[in-house]
Amino acid sequence: MHEHPYAGVAAALAGTPFSDVRYVERTASTNADAADLLGDARFAGRTLVAEHQTLGKGRKGRTWVAGAGTSLLFTTVLPEPVATATLWIVPFWAALAIGGALERHGVAATLHWPNDLLIESRKVGGILCVSRVSGERASVGVGAGINVHRRAGAEQNIEPPPAFCDDVAPVDRASLLLSILQGYASELGALADPGRIVRAWEKAAELPGRRYRILKDGTQTPFEATALALANGGGLVVARDDGARETISLADARALR
């Protein structure tokens, strides 16, 4: 029986909370698979990684499209529950770890509110978390998809067109996953300090000053604004071009690229 392509990642993480790495060639969604594990201590720290997802999802039910063999698709169950009140900070924490790992592999990506990583305004990665709340604590699965290898037809029917790590530097998916999980391990303690994550995310997202195009749910026309800060709860504080300042909620808007 052959070892799976991420077996070396698990071995390299021995002694950390993230040494349980499971691989499948095909699944509907690693997030859906991880959701079934949440709250069971036996699966704490497990990472589920798939070669191909048939029903990958993004925010607000949008589809995540990735050809087999092109992307790193995985969900990691955090080894300990997080405070329900600060559950919103987890995707920003994950974005920092993923952005740092990409940078170590020669790929400089900008963090883009609320949950994307961009190369020159094109999406190279996205994050979507699943959770199971029990009172003041929540078990979390951190899902991520990263476009790594550009293949013929990889951009088909995707608008705007995505970016791939290969556009910038050759990246091995197993090595990238190892770097990300090492980042998760080294920064686990930061989840107890949302302010620290907010400050680091703002810097990586080039705030204040970065331009955004916002489309509010139920409206037809987006508006331009300058992003100022990340708000408590995960909203984006912006200044409209007429000078009006407002906080865009995670729940009722999207940032266009």
C-alpha positions as CSV (number, residue, x, y, z in Angstrom):
1,M,0.0,0.0,0.0
2,H,1.4,3.4,-1.1
3,E,1.6,6.2,1.4
4,H,-0.6,9.2,0.6
5,P,1.1,12.3,-0.8
6,Y,0.8,14.2,2.5
7,A,2.1,11.4,4.7
8,G,5.4,13.2,5.1
9,V,3.5,16.3,6.5
10,A,2.1,14.2,9.3
11,A,5.5,12.8,10.2
12,A,7.1,16.2,10.2
13,L,4.4,17.5,12.6
14,A,5.0,14.7,15.1
15,G,4.8,16.2,18.6
16,T,2.5,19.0,17.6
17,P,-1.3,19.2,17.9
18,F,-1.5,18.9,14.0
19,S,0.2,15.6,13.3
20,D,-3.1,13.8,12.2
21,V,-3.3,14.4,8.5
22,R,-5.8,12.3,6.5
23,Y,-6.0,12.3,2.7
24,V,-8.7,11.3,0.2
25,E,-8.6,11.6,-3.6
26,R,-12.1,12.8,-3.8
27,T,-14.8,14.1,-1.5
28,A,-17.8,16.4,-1.7
29,S,-16.3,18.9,0.7
30,T,-13.6,18.7,3.4
31,N,-15.5,21.2,5.4
32,A,-18.6,19.0,5.4
33,D,-16.5,16.0,6.4
34,A,-14.9,18.0,9.2
35,A,-18.2,19.3,10.5
36,D,-19.1,15.7,11.3
37,L,-16.0,15.5,13.6
38,L,-16.5,18.7,15.6
39,G,-16.9,18.3,19.3
40,D,-15.3,14.8,19.4
41,A,-12.0,15.0,21.2
42,R,-10.7,12.0,19.1
43,F,-10.5,14.3,16.1
44,A,-9.0,17.4,17.6
45,G,-6.2,18.7,15.4
46,R,-7.0,16.5,12.5
47,T,-6.5,17.9,9.0
48,L,-8.6,16.5,6.1
49,V,-7.0,17.1,2.7
50,A,-8.5,16.2,-0.7
51,E,-7.2,16.0,-4.2
52,H,-10.6,17.1,-5.5
53,Q,-13.8,18.4,-4.1
54,T,-17.1,17.9,-6.0
55,L,-19.2,20.4,-3.9
56,G,-16.6,22.9,-2.5
57,K,-18.2,26.0,-1.1
58,G,-17.2,29.6,-0.5
59,R,-19.0,32.3,1.5
60,K,-22.8,32.7,1.2
61,G,-23.1,29.3,-0.5
62,R,-21.0,30.3,-3.5
63,T,-19.2,27.4,-5.3
64,W,-15.4,26.9,-5.0
65,V,-14.3,25.5,-8.3
66,A,-10.9,23.7,-8.5
67,G,-9.7,21.2,-11.1
68,A,-8.3,18.0,-9.7
69,G,-4.6,18.4,-9.0
70,T,-4.5,22.2,-9.2
71,S,-5.2,23.2,-5.6
72,L,-4.4,22.5,-2.0
73,L,-7.9,21.8,-0.4
74,F,-8.0,21.1,3.3
75,T,-9.9,21.6,6.5
76,T,-8.2,21.5,9.9
77,V,-10.1,20.9,13.2
78,L,-8.6,23.2,15.8
79,P,-7.2,21.1,18.7
80,E,-9.1,23.1,21.4
81,P,-12.4,24.9,21.3
82,V,-12.4,28.7,21.1
83,A,-14.5,31.3,22.9
84,T,-17.8,31.6,21.1
85,A,-17.7,35.4,21.5
86,T,-14.5,35.6,19.5
87,L,-15.3,32.9,16.9
88,W,-15.2,35.6,14.2
89,I,-11.4,36.0,14.6
90,V,-10.6,32.5,13.4
91,P,-10.6,33.1,9.7
92,F,-8.4,36.2,10.1
93,W,-6.0,34.2,12.2
94,A,-5.9,31.5,9.6
95,A,-5.4,34.0,6.8
96,L,-2.3,35.3,8.6
97,A,-0.8,31.8,8.9
98,I,-1.6,31.0,5.3
99,G,-0.2,34.3,4.0
100,G,2.9,33.7,6.0
101,A,3.4,30.2,4.6
102,L,2.9,31.5,1.1
103,E,5.5,34.1,1.6
104,R,8.0,31.6,2.9
105,H,7.4,29.7,-0.4
106,G,8.1,32.8,-2.5
107,V,4.5,33.9,-3.1
108,A,3.5,37.3,-1.7
109,A,-0.2,37.5,-1.2
110,T,-2.3,40.4,0.1
111,L,-5.1,39.6,2.6
112,H,-8.5,40.8,1.3
113,W,-11.5,41.2,3.5
114,P,-13.2,39.1,4.6
115,N,-11.6,35.8,3.8
116,D,-9.5,35.9,0.6
117,L,-5.8,36.1,-0.4
118,L,-4.9,37.9,-3.6
119,I,-2.1,38.2,-6.0
120,E,-2.4,41.4,-7.9
121,S,-6.1,41.6,-7.3
122,R,-6.7,38.0,-8.4
123,K,-7.8,35.4,-5.8
124,V,-5.2,32.7,-5.0
125,G,-6.8,31.4,-1.8
126,G,-9.9,31.6,0.3
127,I,-10.9,30.5,3.8
128,L,-14.2,29.3,5.2
129,C,-14.7,28.0,8.7
130,V,-17.3,25.6,10.1
131,S,-18.2,25.5,13.8
132,R,-20.2,23.7,16.4
133,V,-21.2,26.0,19.3
134,S,-21.8,24.7,22.8
135,G,-22.5,27.6,25.1
136,E,-19.5,29.8,25.6
137,R,-17.1,27.5,23.6
138,A,-17.1,26.4,20.0
139,S,-15.3,23.7,18.1
140,V,-14.0,24.9,14.7
141,G,-12.9,23.5,11.4
142,V,-10.8,25.9,9.4
143,G,-11.3,25.2,5.7
144,A,-9.0,26.6,3.0
145,G,-8.5,26.3,-0.7
146,I,-5.3,27.6,-2.4
147,N,-4.8,27.6,-6.1
148,V,-1.3,26.2,-6.7
149,H,-0.8,24.7,-10.1
150,R,-2.1,26.3,-13.3
151,R,-3.5,23.7,-15.7
152,A,-5.0,24.1,-19.1
153,G,-8.6,25.1,-18.7
154,A,-8.1,25.9,-15.0
155,E,-9.7,29.3,-15.3
156,Q,-12.7,28.1,-17.4
157,N,-15.9,29.6,-16.2
158,I,-14.3,31.4,-13.3
159,E,-14.9,35.2,-13.2
160,P,-12.9,37.1,-12.3
161,P,-10.0,34.8,-13.3
162,P,-8.0,33.3,-10.4
163,A,-4.3,33.5,-9.6
164,F,-2.1,30.5,-9.0
165,C,1.1,30.1,-6.9
166,D,2.8,28.9,-10.1
167,D,2.3,32.4,-11.6
168,V,4.9,33.6,-9.1
169,A,7.0,30.6,-7.9
170,P,7.0,26.8,-8.1
171,V,5.2,25.5,-5.0
172,D,4.9,21.9,-3.7
173,R,1.5,21.4,-2.2
174,A,2.7,19.1,0.6
175,S,5.4,21.5,1.6
176,L,2.9,24.3,1.6
177,L,0.5,22.4,3.8
178,L,3.4,21.7,6.2
179,S,4.3,25.4,6.4
180,I,0.6,26.3,7.1
181,L,0.1,23.8,9.8
182,Q,3.4,24.8,11.4
183,G,2.1,28.3,11.4
184,Y,-1.1,27.2,13.0
185,A,0.9,25.4,15.7
186,S,3.1,28.4,16.5
187,E,0.2,30.9,16.6
188,L,-2.4,28.8,18.5
189,G,-2.0,31.1,21.5
190,A,-2.9,34.1,19.5
191,L,-6.5,33.0,19.3
192,A,-6.9,34.1,22.9
193,D,-5.8,37.7,21.9
194,P,-8.1,38.9,19.1
195,G,-6.6,42.4,19.3
196,R,-3.2,41.1,18.3
197,I,-4.7,39.2,15.3
198,V,-6.7,42.3,14.3
199,R,-3.5,44.4,14.2
200,A,-1.5,41.8,12.3
201,W,-4.3,41.3,9.8
202,E,-4.7,45.0,9.2
203,K,-1.0,45.3,8.4
204,A,-1.1,42.3,6.0
205,A,-4.2,43.7,4.4
206,E,-2.5,47.0,3.9
207,L,-5.0,49.0,6.0
208,P,-5.7,51.8,6.4
209,G,-5.8,53.0,2.8
210,R,-6.6,50.0,0.6
211,R,-9.4,50.6,-1.9
212,Y,-12.5,48.3,-1.8
213,R,-15.5,47.8,-4.0
214,I,-18.4,46.8,-1.8
215,L,-21.7,45.3,-2.9
216,K,-24.4,45.2,-0.2
217,D,-26.9,42.3,-0.2
218,G,-30.1,43.3,-1.9
219,T,-28.5,46.1,-3.9
220,Q,-27.5,46.1,-7.6
221,T,-24.7,48.7,-7.6
222,P,-21.5,48.4,-5.7
223,F,-19.8,51.4,-4.2
224,E,-16.1,52.4,-3.8
225,A,-14.6,53.1,-0.4
226,T,-11.3,53.2,1.4
227,A,-10.8,50.6,4.0
228,L,-9.7,52.0,7.4
229,A,-9.7,49.1,9.9
230,L,-11.1,45.7,10.9
231,A,-14.0,46.1,13.4
232,N,-14.7,44.1,16.4
233,G,-16.8,41.2,15.1
234,G,-15.1,41.1,11.8
235,G,-16.8,43.9,9.9
236,L,-14.8,46.3,7.7
237,V,-14.7,50.0,8.7
238,V,-14.6,52.1,5.5
239,A,-14.7,55.7,4.4
240,R,-17.0,56.3,1.4
241,D,-15.7,58.7,-1.3
242,D,-18.2,61.3,0.0
243,G,-16.5,61.1,3.4
244,A,-19.1,59.1,5.2
245,R,-17.7,56.4,7.5
246,E,-19.5,53.1,8.1
247,T,-18.9,49.5,9.2
248,I,-19.6,46.9,6.6
249,S,-21.0,43.7,8.2
250,L,-19.7,40.3,7.4
251,A,-23.3,39.1,7.1
252,D,-24.7,41.5,4.6
253,A,-22.1,42.4,2.0
254,R,-19.3,41.2,-0.2
255,A,-16.1,42.8,-1.4
256,L,-15.7,42.6,-5.1
257,R,-12.4,42.3,-6.9
